[in-house]
């Protein structure tokens, strides 16, 4: 546990304000929720007396002492695991996480995680909660993640996430022919039937909003792009499954593959062997916590997703050819493409 004593004077203009509201601007590197907890823990002393009620009003002019306590006691060990670092400066790192890499150590994954790799790459991250990890991706989801290298940067990025100011855009392939895009606004919480799963919960769930657009249609499958407004656990997987279009390869929320008629055996074998959810975090954007400038990164999909899309495209071509050869009619069952830009996705 790292401790640091900070002091400040509450301005007279704060007369009548709650203690927590009055002192948050005095210590901008820490979030209001964290300061509220410190108040309740007795870490805030006003004019020599501990104040433990965040709602207690101030008069202005009080001298404040704040004992900052940051729990950085990470049990994770540093391990030399390769990282695909897209960008790095003194405040943040942008990581392109590969499929199969777990983010945090846990039951069944005591090491070999992104956290272990980060501690090896930069031992100073041991002084930042969760080694600077701000958000996570599922083990079998690939793509961009931001890691904060300092506590102030982490606090800033967490606040941006809570305000829905971090833009995250994903590419995915779903089972079924999706006709049009749209928005799913459905709260998500732990499943009442299976606590290892998430589910749409009308009561007890947290707000969850996903915007999606159709990029490409195949036989029985659709390639889509999803923009997250919120970031709940398994959000895209749960939302798409709730529409009846689970992600290809999703072993938790998916269902049996749809094998189009007359699909050649090579393609059938490939589809059945695709054992991870077809989901990739391809774009990430936020306001840099130090410069205040809007920054954005994009990375291409991994090879297995490109191969999946190529197989589905080729299946359409093969089917068209066979249909023409069978009865002489052209069924025009080709791939429909509706490319969109990130700007086309509604805010």
Number of C-alpha atoms within 10 A of each C-alpha: 9 11 10 9 11 13 15 15 15 21 16 12 11 17 14 13 16 16 24 23 17 20 23 17 13 16 14 12 15 19 17 18 11 15 23 21 16 20 22 14 13 15 19 30 18 18 13 11 11 17 20 18 17 18 14 12 16 21 16 16 15 16 14 21 19 21 18 18 14 15 14 15 14 15 10 20 18 20 17 13 16 11 14 11 13 15 12 14 9 10 18 20 19 19 18 21 25 18 19 13 18 23 21 21 17 11 7 6 12 14 19 19 22 25 26 23 22 25 21 18 16 12 12 14 23 23 19 22 19 19 29 26 22 18 13 18 20 16 17 19 21 24 25 27 22 23 23 28 24 19 19 18 23 27 21 21 24 19 16 16 18 12 11 15 16 22 18 21 24 22 22 25 26 26 26 20 16 20 9 10 15 13 16 16 15 19 19 24 22 17 14 11 9 9 10 9 15 22 25 20 16 12 9 11 17 17 16 21 20 20 19 23 25 23 20 20 24 23 21 16 23 25 24 22 25 25 23 21 22 21 20 18 18 17 22 25 24 24 25 20 19 15 10 15 22 28 29 30 24 21 13 16 21 20 16 12 17 15 16 15 9 12 15 13 9 9 16 17 10 13 18 14 10 16 13 18 26 24 29 27 25 22 20 20 17 20 17 16 18 12 9 9 10 11 11 14 13 15 14 14 18 15 9 13 20 11 12 18 18 12 17 22 17 16 22 21 15 15 20 18 14 14 17 13 11 9 8 10 10 12 11 10 13 17 17 12 12 11 13 12 9 13 7 9 17 12 9
